[in-house]
Amino acid sequence: MPEMTGLTEALAATSHSNDGPGALLRIVIVAGVVGAALLAWFLLRGYKQD
Protein backbone atom coordinates (compact mmCIF):
# COMPACT_ATOMS: atom_id res chain seq x y z
CA MET A 1 0.00 0.00 0.00
CA PRO A 2 2.24 2.87 -1.12
CA GLU A 3 -0.67 5.37 -1.03
CA MET A 4 -0.90 5.01 2.76
CA THR A 5 2.69 6.00 3.53
CA GLY A 6 1.90 9.72 3.48
CA LEU A 7 -1.01 9.19 5.86
CA THR A 8 1.02 7.17 8.34
CA GLU A 9 3.83 9.74 8.27
CA ALA A 10 1.35 12.54 8.93
CA LEU A 11 -0.23 10.61 11.80
CA ALA A 12 3.19 9.88 13.29
CA ALA A 13 4.15 13.55 13.08
CA THR A 14 0.96 14.73 14.76
CA SER A 15 1.11 12.14 17.53
CA HIS A 16 4.39 13.56 18.84
CA SER A 17 3.27 17.19 18.76
CA ASN A 18 0.56 16.63 21.40
CA ASP A 19 2.23 16.75 24.81
CA GLY A 20 -0.97 16.36 26.79
CA PRO A 21 -2.72 19.03 28.86
CA GLY A 22 0.53 20.56 30.13
CA ALA A 23 0.40 23.89 28.30
CA LEU A 24 -3.32 24.40 28.83
CA LEU A 25 -3.09 23.43 32.49
CA ARG A 26 -0.18 25.82 32.97
CA ILE A 27 -2.19 28.68 31.42
CA VAL A 28 -5.22 27.90 33.60
CA ILE A 29 -3.11 27.81 36.78
CA VAL A 30 -1.32 31.08 35.97
CA ALA A 31 -4.60 32.79 35.09
CA GLY A 32 -6.15 31.55 38.34
CA VAL A 33 -3.26 32.84 40.44
CA VAL A 34 -3.28 36.22 38.70
CA GLY A 35 -7.06 36.42 39.04
CA ALA A 36 -6.91 35.56 42.74
CA ALA A 37 -4.25 38.23 43.31
CA LEU A 38 -6.31 40.85 41.50
CA LEU A 39 -9.44 39.85 43.42
CA ALA A 40 -7.58 40.05 46.74
CA TRP A 41 -6.16 43.46 45.82
CA PHE A 42 -9.61 44.72 44.80
CA LEU A 43 -11.28 43.44 47.98
CA LEU A 44 -8.54 44.58 50.35
CA ARG A 45 -8.43 48.02 48.72
CA GLY A 46 -11.78 48.79 50.29
CA TYR A 47 -10.42 48.19 53.80
CA LYS A 48 -7.62 50.75 53.49
CA GLN A 49 -7.65 53.28 56.31
CA ASP A 50 -7.12 56.89 55.25
C-alpha distance matrix in Angstrom:
0.0 3.8 5.5 5.8 7.5 10.5 10.9 11.0 13.3 15.4 15.9 16.9 19.3 20.9 21.4 23.6 25.7 27.1 30.0 31.4 34.7 36.5 37.0 37.9 40.2 41.9 42.6 44.0 46.2 47.6 48.2 50.0 52.2 53.1 53.9 56.0 57.9 58.6 59.7 62.0 63.5 64.0 65.7 67.8 68.9 71.1 73.0 74.1 77.9 79.6
3.8 0.0 3.8 5.4 5.6 8.3 10.0 10.5 11.7 14.0 15.3 16.1 17.9 19.9 20.9 22.7 24.5 26.4 29.4 31.2 34.4 35.9 36.2 37.3 39.8 41.2 41.8 43.4 45.7 46.7 47.5 49.5 51.5 52.2 53.1 55.5 57.2 57.7 59.1 61.4 62.6 63.3 65.1 67.1 68.1 70.3 72.3 73.3 77.1 78.6
5.5 3.8 0.0 3.8 5.7 6.8 7.9 9.7 11.2 12.4 13.9 15.5 17.0 18.4 19.8 22.1 23.4 25.1 28.4 29.9 32.9 34.7 34.7 35.5 38.1 39.7 40.0 41.6 44.0 45.1 45.5 47.6 49.8 50.4 51.1 53.5 55.3 55.7 56.9 59.4 60.6 61.1 63.0 65.1 66.0 68.1 70.3 71.3 75.0 76.6
5.8 5.4 3.8 0.0 3.8 5.5 5.2 6.3 8.7 10.0 10.7 12.3 14.3 15.6 16.5 19.0 20.5 22.0 25.2 26.6 29.7 31.5 31.8 32.6 35.0 36.7 37.2 38.7 41.0 42.2 42.8 44.7 46.9 47.7 48.4 50.7 52.5 53.1 54.2 56.6 58.0 58.5 60.2 62.4 63.4 65.5 67.5 68.6 72.4 74.1
7.5 5.6 5.7 3.8 0.0 3.8 5.4 5.2 6.1 8.6 9.9 10.5 12.3 14.3 15.4 17.2 18.9 20.9 23.8 25.7 29.0 30.4 30.6 31.9 34.3 35.6 36.3 38.0 40.2 41.2 42.0 44.1 46.0 46.8 47.8 50.0 51.7 52.3 53.7 56.0 57.2 57.9 59.8 61.7 62.7 65.0 66.9 67.9 71.6 73.2
10.5 8.3 6.8 5.5 3.8 0.0 3.8 5.6 5.2 6.2 8.6 9.9 10.6 12.4 14.3 16.0 17.1 19.2 22.5 24.4 27.4 28.8 28.6 29.8 32.5 33.7 34.0 35.9 38.2 39.0 39.7 41.9 43.9 44.4 45.4 47.8 49.4 49.8 51.3 53.7 54.7 55.4 57.4 59.3 60.2 62.5 64.5 65.4 69.1 70.6
10.9 10.0 7.9 5.2 5.4 3.8 0.0 3.8 5.4 5.1 6.2 8.6 9.9 10.7 12.2 14.7 15.8 17.3 20.7 22.1 25.1 26.8 26.9 27.7 30.3 31.8 32.2 33.7 36.2 37.2 37.7 39.8 42.0 42.6 43.3 45.7 47.5 48.0 49.2 51.6 52.9 53.4 55.3 57.3 58.3 60.5 62.5 63.6 67.3 68.9
11.0 10.5 9.7 6.3 5.2 5.6 3.8 0.0 3.8 5.4 5.0 6.0 8.5 9.9 10.4 12.7 14.6 16.1 19.1 20.7 24.0 25.6 26.0 27.1 29.4 30.9 31.7 33.3 35.4 36.6 37.5 39.3 41.3 42.2 43.2 45.3 47.1 47.8 49.1 51.3 52.7 53.4 55.1 57.1 58.2 60.5 62.3 63.3 67.1 68.8
13.3 11.7 11.2 8.7 6.1 5.2 5.4 3.8 0.0 3.8 5.4 5.1 6.1 8.7 9.9 11.3 12.9 15.2 18.0 20.2 23.5 24.6 24.8 26.2 28.7 29.7 30.5 32.5 34.5 35.3 36.4 38.5 40.2 41.0 42.2 44.4 45.9 46.6 48.1 50.3 51.4 52.3 54.2 56.0 57.0 59.5 61.3 62.1 65.8 67.5
15.4 14.0 12.4 10.0 8.6 6.2 5.1 5.4 3.8 0.0 3.8 5.4 5.1 6.2 8.6 10.4 11.1 13.1 16.5 18.4 21.4 22.7 22.5 23.6 26.3 27.5 27.9 29.8 32.1 32.9 33.6 35.8 37.8 38.3 39.3 41.7 43.3 43.8 45.3 47.6 48.7 49.4 51.4 53.3 54.2 56.6 58.5 59.4 63.1 64.7
15.9 15.3 13.9 10.7 9.9 8.6 6.2 5.0 5.4 3.8 0.0 3.8 5.4 5.2 6.1 8.9 10.2 11.3 14.6 16.1 19.2 20.9 21.2 22.1 24.5 26.1 26.7 28.3 30.5 31.7 32.5 34.3 36.4 37.3 38.1 40.3 42.1 42.8 44.0 46.3 47.7 48.4 50.1 52.0 53.2 55.4 57.3 58.3 62.1 63.9
16.9 16.1 15.5 12.3 10.5 9.9 8.6 6.0 5.1 5.4 3.8 0.0 3.8 5.5 5.2 6.8 9.1 10.9 13.4 15.5 19.0 20.1 20.7 22.2 24.3 25.6 26.7 28.4 30.2 31.4 32.6 34.4 36.1 37.2 38.4 40.4 42.0 43.0 44.3 46.3 47.7 48.7 50.4 52.1 53.3 55.7 57.4 58.3 62.1 63.9
19.3 17.9 17.0 14.3 12.3 10.6 9.9 8.5 6.1 5.1 5.4 3.8 0.0 3.8 5.6 5.8 6.8 9.6 12.3 14.9 18.1 18.8 18.8 20.5 23.0 23.8 24.6 26.7 28.6 29.3 30.5 32.7 34.3 35.0 36.4 38.6 39.9 40.8 42.4 44.4 45.5 46.6 48.5 50.1 51.2 53.7 55.4 56.2 59.9 61.5
20.9 19.9 18.4 15.6 14.3 12.4 10.7 9.9 8.7 6.2 5.2 5.5 3.8 0.0 3.8 5.5 5.2 6.9 10.3 12.3 15.2 16.4 16.4 17.6 20.2 21.4 22.0 23.8 25.9 26.9 27.8 29.8 31.7 32.4 33.5 35.8 37.3 38.1 39.5 41.7 42.9 43.7 45.6 47.4 48.5 50.8 52.7 53.6 57.3 59.0
21.4 20.9 19.8 16.5 15.4 14.3 12.2 10.4 9.9 8.6 6.1 5.2 5.6 3.8 0.0 3.8 5.6 6.0 8.7 10.4 13.8 15.2 16.0 17.3 19.2 20.7 21.9 23.4 25.2 26.5 27.7 29.4 31.2 32.4 33.5 35.3 37.1 38.1 39.4 41.3 42.8 43.8 45.4 47.1 48.5 50.8 52.4 53.5 57.2 59.1
23.6 22.7 22.1 19.0 17.2 16.0 14.7 12.7 11.3 10.4 8.9 6.8 5.8 5.5 3.8 0.0 3.8 5.5 7.1 10.0 13.4 13.8 14.6 16.6 18.4 19.3 20.7 22.7 24.1 25.2 26.7 28.5 29.9 31.1 32.6 34.4 35.8 37.1 38.6 40.3 41.6 42.9 44.6 46.1 47.4 49.9 51.4 52.2 55.9 57.8
25.7 24.5 23.4 20.5 18.9 17.1 15.8 14.6 12.9 11.1 10.2 9.1 6.8 5.2 5.6 3.8 0.0 3.8 6.1 9.1 11.9 12.2 12.0 14.0 16.4 17.0 17.9 20.2 21.9 22.6 23.9 26.0 27.5 28.3 29.8 31.9 33.2 34.2 35.8 37.7 38.9 40.0 41.9 43.4 44.5 47.1 48.7 49.5 53.2 54.9
27.1 26.4 25.1 22.0 20.9 19.2 17.3 16.1 15.2 13.1 11.3 10.9 9.6 6.9 6.0 5.5 3.8 0.0 3.8 5.6 8.5 9.6 10.0 11.4 13.5 14.8 15.9 17.6 19.4 20.6 21.8 23.6 25.3 26.4 27.6 29.5 31.1 32.2 33.5 35.5 36.9 38.0 39.6 41.3 42.6 45.0 46.6 47.6 51.3 53.2
30.0 29.4 28.4 25.2 23.8 22.5 20.7 19.1 18.0 16.5 14.6 13.4 12.3 10.3 8.7 7.1 6.1 3.8 0.0 3.8 6.8 6.8 8.2 10.3 11.5 12.4 14.3 16.0 17.2 18.5 20.2 21.7 23.1 24.5 26.0 27.5 29.1 30.5 31.9 33.5 35.0 36.4 37.8 39.3 40.8 43.3 44.6 45.6 49.2 51.2
31.4 31.2 29.9 26.6 25.7 24.4 22.1 20.7 20.2 18.4 16.1 15.5 14.9 12.3 10.4 10.0 9.1 5.6 3.8 0.0 3.8 5.6 7.8 8.6 9.3 11.3 13.2 14.1 15.3 17.4 18.8 19.8 21.5 23.3 24.3 25.7 27.6 29.1 30.0 31.7 33.5 34.7 35.9 37.5 39.2 41.5 42.8 44.0 47.7 49.9
34.7 34.4 32.9 29.7 29.0 27.4 25.1 24.0 23.5 21.4 19.2 19.0 18.1 15.2 13.8 13.4 11.9 8.5 6.8 3.8 0.0 3.8 5.8 5.4 5.7 8.3 10.0 10.4 11.8 14.1 15.2 16.1 18.0 19.8 20.6 22.0 24.1 25.5 26.3 28.0 29.9 31.0 32.2 33.9 35.6 37.8 39.1 40.5 44.2 46.4
36.5 35.9 34.7 31.5 30.4 28.8 26.8 25.6 24.6 22.7 20.9 20.1 18.8 16.4 15.2 13.8 12.2 9.6 6.8 5.6 3.8 0.0 3.8 5.6 5.2 6.0 8.7 9.9 10.5 12.2 14.2 15.3 16.5 18.3 19.7 21.0 22.6 24.2 25.5 26.9 28.6 30.0 31.3 32.7 34.4 36.8 38.0 39.0 42.7 44.8
37.0 36.2 34.7 31.8 30.6 28.6 26.9 26.0 24.8 22.5 21.2 20.7 18.8 16.4 16.0 14.6 12.0 10.0 8.2 7.8 5.8 3.8 0.0 3.8 5.5 5.1 6.3 8.7 10.0 10.6 12.3 14.2 15.5 16.5 18.1 20.0 21.3 22.5 24.1 25.8 27.1 28.4 30.1 31.5 32.8 35.4 36.9 37.7 41.4 43.3
37.9 37.3 35.5 32.6 31.9 29.8 27.7 27.1 26.2 23.6 22.1 22.2 20.5 17.6 17.3 16.6 14.0 11.4 10.3 8.6 5.4 5.6 3.8 0.0 3.8 5.4 5.1 6.2 8.6 10.0 10.5 12.2 14.4 15.4 16.2 18.2 20.0 21.0 22.1 24.2 25.7 26.6 28.2 30.0 31.3 33.6 35.2 36.3 40.1 42.1
40.2 39.8 38.1 35.0 34.3 32.5 30.3 29.4 28.7 26.3 24.5 24.3 23.0 20.2 19.2 18.4 16.4 13.5 11.5 9.3 5.7 5.2 5.5 3.8 0.0 3.8 5.4 5.1 6.1 8.6 9.8 10.5 12.3 14.2 15.1 16.3 18.4 19.9 20.7 22.3 24.3 25.4 26.6 28.2 29.9 32.2 33.5 34.8 38.5 40.7
41.9 41.2 39.7 36.7 35.6 33.7 31.8 30.9 29.7 27.5 26.1 25.6 23.8 21.4 20.7 19.3 17.0 14.8 12.4 11.3 8.3 6.0 5.1 5.4 3.8 0.0 3.8 5.5 5.2 6.2 8.5 9.9 10.7 12.3 14.0 15.3 16.6 18.3 19.8 21.1 22.6 24.2 25.7 26.9 28.4 31.0 32.2 33.1 36.8 38.9
42.6 41.8 40.0 37.2 36.3 34.0 32.2 31.7 30.5 27.9 26.7 26.7 24.6 22.0 21.9 20.7 17.9 15.9 14.3 13.2 10.0 8.7 6.3 5.1 5.4 3.8 0.0 3.8 5.5 5.2 6.0 8.5 10.0 10.5 11.9 14.1 15.4 16.3 17.9 19.8 21.0 22.2 24.0 25.5 26.7 29.2 30.8 31.7 35.4 37.3
44.0 43.4 41.6 38.7 38.0 35.9 33.7 33.3 32.5 29.8 28.3 28.4 26.7 23.8 23.4 22.7 20.2 17.6 16.0 14.1 10.4 9.9 8.7 6.2 5.1 5.5 3.8 0.0 3.8 5.6 5.1 6.1 8.7 10.0 10.3 12.0 14.2 15.2 16.0 18.0 19.8 20.7 22.0 23.9 25.4 27.5 29.1 30.4 34.1 36.2
46.2 45.7 44.0 41.0 40.2 38.2 36.2 35.4 34.5 32.1 30.5 30.2 28.6 25.9 25.2 24.1 21.9 19.4 17.2 15.3 11.8 10.5 10.0 8.6 6.1 5.2 5.5 3.8 0.0 3.8 5.5 5.1 6.2 8.6 9.7 10.5 12.3 14.2 15.1 16.4 18.3 19.8 20.9 22.2 24.1 26.4 27.5 28.7 32.4 34.7
47.6 46.7 45.1 42.2 41.2 39.0 37.2 36.6 35.3 32.9 31.7 31.4 29.3 26.9 26.5 25.2 22.6 20.6 18.5 17.4 14.1 12.2 10.6 10.0 8.6 6.2 5.2 5.6 3.8 0.0 3.8 5.4 5.2 6.1 8.4 9.9 10.7 12.3 14.1 15.4 16.5 18.2 19.9 21.0 22.4 25.1 26.3 27.1 30.8 32.7
48.2 47.5 45.5 42.8 42.0 39.7 37.7 37.5 36.4 33.6 32.5 32.6 30.5 27.8 27.7 26.7 23.9 21.8 20.2 18.8 15.2 14.2 12.3 10.5 9.8 8.5 6.0 5.1 5.5 3.8 0.0 3.8 5.5 5.2 5.9 8.5 9.9 10.4 11.9 14.0 15.2 16.2 18.0 19.7 20.8 23.2 24.9 25.9 29.7 31.5
50.0 49.5 47.6 44.7 44.1 41.9 39.8 39.3 38.5 35.8 34.3 34.4 32.7 29.8 29.4 28.5 26.0 23.6 21.7 19.8 16.1 15.3 14.2 12.2 10.5 9.9 8.5 6.1 5.1 5.4 3.8 0.0 3.8 5.5 5.0 6.0 8.5 9.8 10.3 12.0 14.1 15.1 16.1 17.9 19.6 21.7 23.1 24.5 28.2 30.5
52.2 51.5 49.8 46.9 46.0 43.9 42.0 41.3 40.2 37.8 36.4 36.1 34.3 31.7 31.2 29.9 27.5 25.3 23.1 21.5 18.0 16.5 15.5 14.4 12.3 10.7 10.0 8.7 6.2 5.2 5.5 3.8 0.0 3.8 5.4 5.1 6.2 8.6 9.8 10.5 12.2 14.2 15.3 16.2 18.0 20.6 21.6 22.6 26.2 28.5
53.1 52.2 50.4 47.7 46.8 44.4 42.6 42.2 41.0 38.3 37.3 37.2 35.0 32.4 32.4 31.1 28.3 26.4 24.5 23.3 19.8 18.3 16.5 15.4 14.2 12.3 10.5 10.0 8.6 6.1 5.2 5.5 3.8 0.0 3.8 5.5 5.1 6.2 8.6 9.9 10.6 12.2 14.2 15.3 16.3 19.1 20.5 21.2 24.9 26.8
53.9 53.1 51.1 48.4 47.8 45.4 43.3 43.2 42.2 39.3 38.1 38.4 36.4 33.5 33.5 32.6 29.8 27.6 26.0 24.3 20.6 19.7 18.1 16.2 15.1 14.0 11.9 10.3 9.7 8.4 5.9 5.0 5.4 3.8 0.0 3.8 5.4 5.1 6.1 8.5 9.8 10.4 12.1 14.0 15.2 17.4 19.2 20.4 24.1 26.1
56.0 55.5 53.5 50.7 50.0 47.8 45.7 45.3 44.4 41.7 40.3 40.4 38.6 35.8 35.3 34.4 31.9 29.5 27.5 25.7 22.0 21.0 20.0 18.2 16.3 15.3 14.1 12.0 10.5 9.9 8.5 6.0 5.1 5.5 3.8 0.0 3.8 5.5 5.0 6.0 8.5 9.8 10.4 11.9 13.9 16.0 17.2 18.6 22.3 24.7
57.9 57.2 55.3 52.5 51.7 49.4 47.5 47.1 45.9 43.3 42.1 42.0 39.9 37.3 37.1 35.8 33.2 31.1 29.1 27.6 24.1 22.6 21.3 20.0 18.4 16.6 15.4 14.2 12.3 10.7 9.9 8.5 6.2 5.1 5.4 3.8 0.0 3.8 5.4 5.1 6.1 8.5 9.9 10.4 11.9 14.7 15.7 16.5 20.2 22.3
58.6 57.7 55.7 53.1 52.3 49.8 48.0 47.8 46.6 43.8 42.8 43.0 40.8 38.1 38.1 37.1 34.2 32.2 30.5 29.1 25.5 24.2 22.5 21.0 19.9 18.3 16.3 15.2 14.2 12.3 10.4 9.8 8.6 6.2 5.1 5.5 3.8 0.0 3.8 5.4 5.0 6.1 8.6 9.9 10.4 13.0 14.9 15.6 19.4 21.1
59.7 59.1 56.9 54.2 53.7 51.3 49.2 49.1 48.1 45.3 44.0 44.3 42.4 39.5 39.4 38.6 35.8 33.5 31.9 30.0 26.3 25.5 24.1 22.1 20.7 19.8 17.9 16.0 15.1 14.1 11.9 10.3 9.8 8.6 6.1 5.0 5.4 3.8 0.0 3.8 5.4 5.1 6.1 8.4 9.8 11.5 13.4 14.9 18.7 20.9
62.0 61.4 59.4 56.6 56.0 53.7 51.6 51.3 50.3 47.6 46.3 46.3 44.4 41.7 41.3 40.3 37.7 35.5 33.5 31.7 28.0 26.9 25.8 24.2 22.3 21.1 19.8 18.0 16.4 15.4 14.0 12.0 10.5 9.9 8.5 6.0 5.1 5.4 3.8 0.0 3.8 5.4 5.2 5.9 8.3 10.3 11.1 12.7 16.3 18.9
63.5 62.6 60.6 58.0 57.2 54.7 52.9 52.7 51.4 48.7 47.7 47.7 45.5 42.9 42.8 41.6 38.9 36.9 35.0 33.5 29.9 28.6 27.1 25.7 24.3 22.6 21.0 19.8 18.3 16.5 15.2 14.1 12.2 10.6 9.8 8.5 6.1 5.0 5.4 3.8 0.0 3.8 5.6 5.2 5.9 8.9 10.2 10.7 14.4 16.4
64.0 63.3 61.1 58.5 57.9 55.4 53.4 53.4 52.3 49.4 48.4 48.7 46.6 43.7 43.8 42.9 40.0 38.0 36.4 34.7 31.0 30.0 28.4 26.6 25.4 24.2 22.2 20.7 19.8 18.2 16.2 15.1 14.2 12.2 10.4 9.8 8.5 6.1 5.1 5.4 3.8 0.0 3.8 5.6 5.3 7.2 9.7 10.8 14.5 16.2
65.7 65.1 63.0 60.2 59.8 57.4 55.3 55.1 54.2 51.4 50.1 50.4 48.5 45.6 45.4 44.6 41.9 39.6 37.8 35.9 32.2 31.3 30.1 28.2 26.6 25.7 24.0 22.0 20.9 19.9 18.0 16.1 15.3 14.2 12.1 10.4 9.9 8.6 6.1 5.2 5.6 3.8 0.0 3.8 5.4 5.8 7.6 9.9 13.4 15.8
67.8 67.1 65.1 62.4 61.7 59.3 57.3 57.1 56.0 53.3 52.0 52.1 50.1 47.4 47.1 46.1 43.4 41.3 39.3 37.5 33.9 32.7 31.5 30.0 28.2 26.9 25.5 23.9 22.2 21.0 19.7 17.9 16.2 15.3 14.0 11.9 10.4 9.9 8.4 5.9 5.2 5.6 3.8 0.0 3.8 5.3 5.3 7.0 10.6 13.3
68.9 68.1 66.0 63.4 62.7 60.2 58.3 58.2 57.0 54.2 53.2 53.3 51.2 48.5 48.5 47.4 44.5 42.6 40.8 39.2 35.6 34.4 32.8 31.3 29.9 28.4 26.7 25.4 24.1 22.4 20.8 19.6 18.0 16.3 15.2 13.9 11.9 10.4 9.8 8.3 5.9 5.3 5.4 3.8 0.0 3.8 5.5 5.6 9.3 11.1
71.1 70.3 68.1 65.5 65.0 62.5 60.5 60.5 59.5 56.6 55.4 55.7 53.7 50.8 50.8 49.9 47.1 45.0 43.3 41.5 37.8 36.8 35.4 33.6 32.2 31.0 29.2 27.5 26.4 25.1 23.2 21.7 20.6 19.1 17.4 16.0 14.7 13.0 11.5 10.3 8.9 7.2 5.8 5.3 3.8 0.0 3.8 5.6 8.6 10.6
73.0 72.3 70.3 67.5 66.9 64.5 62.5 62.3 61.3 58.5 57.3 57.4 55.4 52.7 52.4 51.4 48.7 46.6 44.6 42.8 39.1 38.0 36.9 35.2 33.5 32.2 30.8 29.1 27.5 26.3 24.9 23.1 21.6 20.5 19.2 17.2 15.7 14.9 13.4 11.1 10.2 9.7 7.6 5.3 5.5 3.8 0.0 3.8 6.3 9.4
74.1 73.3 71.3 68.6 67.9 65.4 63.6 63.3 62.1 59.4 58.3 58.3 56.2 53.6 53.5 52.2 49.5 47.6 45.6 44.0 40.5 39.0 37.7 36.3 34.8 33.1 31.7 30.4 28.7 27.1 25.9 24.5 22.6 21.2 20.4 18.6 16.5 15.6 14.9 12.7 10.7 10.8 9.9 7.0 5.6 5.6 3.8 0.0 3.8 6.4
77.9 77.1 75.0 72.4 71.6 69.1 67.3 67.1 65.8 63.1 62.1 62.1 59.9 57.3 57.2 55.9 53.2 51.3 49.2 47.7 44.2 42.7 41.4 40.1 38.5 36.8 35.4 34.1 32.4 30.8 29.7 28.2 26.2 24.9 24.1 22.3 20.2 19.4 18.7 16.3 14.4 14.5 13.4 10.6 9.3 8.6 6.3 3.8 0.0 3.8
79.6 78.6 76.6 74.1 73.2 70.6 68.9 68.8 67.5 64.7 63.9 63.9 61.5 59.0 59.1 57.8 54.9 53.2 51.2 49.9 46.4 44.8 43.3 42.1 40.7 38.9 37.3 36.2 34.7 32.7 31.5 30.5 28.5 26.8 26.1 24.7 22.3 21.1 20.9 18.9 16.4 16.2 15.8 13.3 11.1 10.6 9.4 6.4 3.8 0.0
